[in-house]
């Protein structure tokens, strides 16, 4: 293998290593965002359930008031 070919191969390998590191960093960032979105989703589901229970309780109270009248 000639020196020029070897240097070209090394340069390509270095580019691949750089790309690999970029992809690893991007993957870490995406996983971090996914974790945050999952946490936010769980929090919103919890808030939704709490609101649903409150509305159901209000409906039951209104029905009870209606029956007492």
MODELLER restraints for C-alpha pairs under 7 A, 6 or more apart:
rsr = mdl.restraints
at = mdl.atoms
